[in-house]
Amino acid sequence: MFKNILASKTLWVNGVTLVATGTGFFAGALSSHPDLVCWLVLVQAVANILLRFMTKTAIVTTPIKPQTDVAVSK
């Protein structure tokens, strides 16, 4: 079974983290708080591990055609 890429919790968590840390980085807020950066990386890693264990289906960006069995000629 496959699901749409927008239904992926892992991608949403990573996207939100990317926006939050990117905003902090470009605003200069993270350079003066290295401990905060360490905590953000730790929380992100734990969230990814937990979401990976919850994953049951693969994501797809394009429709997948069902495979057909091909007989091998001898």
DAPESUL-V908573 format. One record per pair of residues at least 12 apart in sequence whose ideal C-beta (glycine too) atoms are under 6 Angstrom apart, sorted by the first residue. I is the first residue (numbers start at 1). J is the second residue. D is the distance in whole Angstrom. If there is no record, write none. Layout:
BEGIN
i = (I;I)
j = (J;J)
d = (D;D)
END
This chain:
BEGIN
i = (1;2;2;3;3;5;5;8;9;10;13;17;21)
j = (57;58;60;57;59;59;61;59;51;51;47;44;40)
d = (5;5;5;5;6;5;5;5;5;4;5;5;6)
END
